[in-house]
């Protein structure tokens, strides 16, 4: 385990928390800014839907290939030496995306963006584990809530930029400048920790049963999360048969309760414990999806998606928090290990849903995801200790 130590000038634990929370927000702002301009970039390069889908795969490819390296680097150097440069590289790689004028350049830019995204993600979550230790109570979910909040802010900024016909490169340049200022203000308050440079940290490490169980929890949750991101609109259009103005209602409901849930999850977890919280999350996921499947009407489907968002909200933050307290791996390596298992669910979930929907129906696909929600509750019940 890493022992967290204070720098020469000792900031308060609140200063550490505000700094780490700001890094979560800045990370979410960059990602949301990219997402808001995907249609514009598609139009600029004249990409078909199929071509865009293939190009977009470069981003998660960069993320998943860099996961082992990110964990190893953070364990060797310390997250405080990685989080600041990674936070600076992230918006620069975002700007490179907007400067791509052909498919090959866009592929390279998205691949780099994926690597930078993963480095900042593992580094800032490792920082969050350390800050949580200072508080001696759950705070991870609220930090992730700032990432979700940044998603709304980034989407709003993107909508404004599109409305004013501002090119993506100018949009992303503004975001880069904002992030640079934020990093400059927060850099001195990152939590310093002892690195494991003197010990040998393997690039690939075999996880123990505890970390595998946490990874499976993340897998089940991220399959559901990926389904909500990619298929909620399709579900409301084809199954709920919502009017055009209401097709996005399910996704909006899901995002609202997911973000809100993260800000209240820490309080609830401190009262009932991580195991019961995860059990509750799984039940909410399963219940919400079951309601949406059994009663595919507009109001009931929205209510179901509200429950799903609440259920999904705390699973990944709690799993990351538990992984960071691993007794057999450094926090960065443990987080990377759990992220790798979970990320497979995020990647494979949406296409598998499409395959099942093609063979049967979209309602059957969502029913299967409801079963994964129950799996979250069952697996959480069987884990003996959460660090």
N, C-alpha and C positions, 0 to 999 in steps of 0.2 A: 504494500500500500504506500501511496505517496504521503509524506508528512508535509502539511502546508505550513509555511513559515511567513513571517512578516518582513517587508522590506525595511530599509533604514528608517524612513519616515512612515510610521504606522497609521494607515487610514483606518477609519472605523469600519465595522462590518457592514454598516449601511452604505458606506461609500463603495465598498466592494460589490454589494448587491446592485446598486444603481449602475455601476460601470458594466457589470456582466449583463444586466437587463438591457442596457443600451446596445450592447453588442448583439443580443438576440433581436432587438428591434431593427437595427441597421441591416442585419442579415436578412430578415424577413422583407424589408423594404426593397432590397436588391432583387430578391427572387420574385416578388410581386410586380416589380417594375418590368422585368423580363416578360412575365406572363401576360401583362396588360398589352404588350406590343407585338405579340406573336402574329396576330392577323395582319398588322402593318408590314412586318418583315416578310411574311408570306407573299403579300401583294407586291412588295418591292422587287423580290427575286422571281416572281411569277411561278411559284411552286404550286403543284396540284396537291390535293389532300393526301394522296398516297406518298408523294415526295416529301411533304412536310412531316408526315408520320415517321418516315425513315430517318430524316434529318434530326428530328427531336430526340431520337434514341441515343444520339451522341452524348447528351447531357447525363442521363443516368449511367451510361457506359463509363464516363469519366468518374462519376461518383463511386460506382461499385468497384472499379479497378484500383482506385486510390485508397479504399478503406483500410487494407492491411498496412500500407505505408503510413497513413495518417496516424493510426494508433501507435505504431512503432516510433515514429518521429516525436510524437507528443510525450510518450513514455521516456524517450531518451533525452530530449531537450527541455521538457517542461511545457505545459500548455501556455504559460505566460510569455514564452519566447515564440510561440506559434500564432497565438490568437491575434496579435496586433498586425504582423505582416500579412496574415491570411485575410484579415478584415480589410486591408488596403488593396490586396490583389483582387479580391472579389468584385468590387465595382469597376476596376480596370478591365477585368475580363468581360464584364457586362457591356462596357463601352465597345470592346472589340467586336461583340456580336453585331452591334449596330453599324459597324464599319465594314462588315462583310458584304462583298458585292457579287459573290458567286457561291455555289453550293459547297465547294471544297473549303473555302474560307469560313463559311458558317459552321460546317462540321467541326473544323479545328477550334473555332471560338467557343462552340458549345461544349466540346470535350474539355477545354481548359476551364470553362465556367463550372463544369461539373466537378473537376478536381478542386478548384478553389472553394466551391460550395461545401464539399466534404471536409476539407481542412478546417474551415471556420466552424462547421457544425460540430465536429468532434472536439475541437479545442474549446469552444465556448461551453459545451456541455460538461467537459472536464472541469472548467472553471466553476460552473454551477454546482458541481458535486462538492468542490471545496468550500464554496460559500455556504452551501446547505449544512456542511459540518460545523461551520462557525455558528450558525443559528440553532443547530440541534433540534430542528423541526422541519417539516416539509415546506420547501419553497420552489421546488423545481417546476411544478405545473404553472405557477404564476409567471415564471420566467418564460416558459414556452407560450404563455398567453400573450406576452409582448410580441412574440414572433407572429402570432395570429392577428393581433391588432395592427401590426405593420402591413399585413396582407390587405386589410381594408384601406389603410392609408395609401399604400402603393397603387391599389386598384383605382382609388379616387383620383390620384395624381395622373395616372395613365389615362383615365377618362377625360380629364381636363386637357391633357396634352393632345389627345386625339381630336377633341372638339376644336382646339385652336390650330389644328393641322401642323403641329410642331413635329419635326422629324425625330425619329428615335435617337439619333446620335446626340442631338441637343438635349433631349429628355434625359438620356442616360448620363450625359455630362453634368447636368444639374444634380442628379442623384449621387454621382461620384463625388462632387464637391461637398455635398451635405454629409456623406459618409466620412470623408476625410476630416471634416471639422469635428464630427462626432468622435472619431477614433482619437484625434489629437486631444480632445477634452477628457477622454476616459482612459487613455493608455496608462497613465501613472497610477491608476487605481485597480489595475488587474491584480489578481491574487497570485503572489509569488509562491512557488513550491519548489521543493527539492527535486531535481531531475534524477533519473536513474542512469545517467551517462556512464557511471562507473560499473554498472552491471550489464550483463548481456541480455538485451531484450530481443527475442526472436521476432522476425518479420511476420511469420505465421505461427500461431500458437493454438494448440488444441484446447477448446473450452471445456470446462467441467460441466457436470450435469446441471448445476445451478444456472450457469450462463446460457446453456442450451435451452433450458426451460424459459428463461427470460426472453431469449431470442424467438421462441415459438409464440410467446405472448405478443411480442411486437409484430411477428408475421401475421397472426390472426387479425390484429387491429389494423395493420397497414393494408391488408387485402380489402378490408371494409372501407378504409379511408380512400384508397385508390378507386374503389367502385363508386364512392360518392362523388369524387372529383370528375371521373370520366363518364359515368353512366346515369347520374341523377337526372340530368336534362332529358336524356333519351327515355328514361323510365316514365317521367312525367308526360312526355309527348306521346309515347306509344302505348303505355299501360294505363296510366291515369287519364290519358286523353285530355290533358289540360289545354285551355286556350293559349294562344301564342304568348300573351302577356304573362302567363303564369307558369310557363315551362321551367323557368329558373327558380321557382319558389322553393322547391325541395332543396336545391343546393344552398340557397340563401339561408333557409331554416337550419340546415346542417351546420353551416359555417358560423352562424350566430351562436348556437348553443355550444359548439366546440370551443369557440373563443371565450365565451362567458364561463363555461365549465372549468376552464383552466385557471380562471381567477378565483374560483371558489373551492377548487379541488384540494388545495393545500390545507384549508381550514377543516374540511370534512375528513381528510386523511389523518390529520392530527388528532381527530376525535375518535375515529373508528379503526384506524390502522390501515396499512397498505394492502393487506390481504383482503379485508372486507371491502375496501374501496375498489380493488380490481374485480372482485366478485360482483359488486354493484354495477360497475362499468359494463361487464360482460352481459349482465341481465338487461341493462338498458339498451345495449346494441341489439341483442336478440329480440327483445320486446318491440323496439321501434321498427325493425325490419319485418317482423311478423305482422304487425299492424298494417304496414304499407303493402305487404303481399296479400293478406287476407281481405283487406278493405281498400282496394285501389281507387278510392275517391279523393278528390282534391283536398278536403279538410283533414280526412284521416291520414292520407299520405304525408301531408305537411306535418301533422302531429307525430307520425312515426319517424320522420326524418329529424324532427327536433330531438326526439329521444336518442336517436343514433348519434347525433352530434354530441349530446351530453355524455353518452357512453364512451365514445372514442376519445373525448377530450383529455382524460388523465392517464390513459394506458401507457403511451410512449414516454411521457415525462416520468411516471412512476417507475417504469422499467429501466430507464436510463439512470435514475437515482439509485435504484437497487444494484444495477450493474457497476456503477462507480464505487460501490462499497465492497466489491469483490475482494476476497481474502487471498486469491491465488494469482491475480493479474493486476497490473497497474491500471488506474482508471481509464486512461486513454485507450489501452489495448482492449480492456473489457468492453468499453463503449463501442469500439470499432467492431468487435466480434458480434455483439448483440445487434448492432446496426446492419451488419452484413446479412444476418439471418432474416431480420425484419424487412430489409430492403428488397429481398427476393420476393416477398409477398406483395410489396408495392408495385414491383415490375410485372410479376406474373398474374396478379389478380385481375386487372382489367381485361387483358386478352383472353384469359380463361373464362371470364364471365361472358364474353362475346361468343366463345366456342359453345358453351353450355346453352346460351340463349339461342344460338343457331340450330342446335340439335333438339332443343325443347322449347323453352320460352324464357323471357327475361324475368318473369316472376319466379321461376324455378331457380334461376341464378341467384336472385336476391334471397330466396329461402335458404340456399346453401350457405350464404354469408351469415344468415341468422344463426345457423348451427355453429359457425366459427365464433360468434359472440358467446354462445354457451361454453365453447371450448376455453375461452378466456377465464370464465368463472371456475371451470373445473380444474384447469391447470393451476390457477392461483391458489385453489384449495389444497393442492397436493405439494406445493413448494413449502418445505419445512421452515425455512428461515429466509427473510428478506434482507440479509446483510447485518 
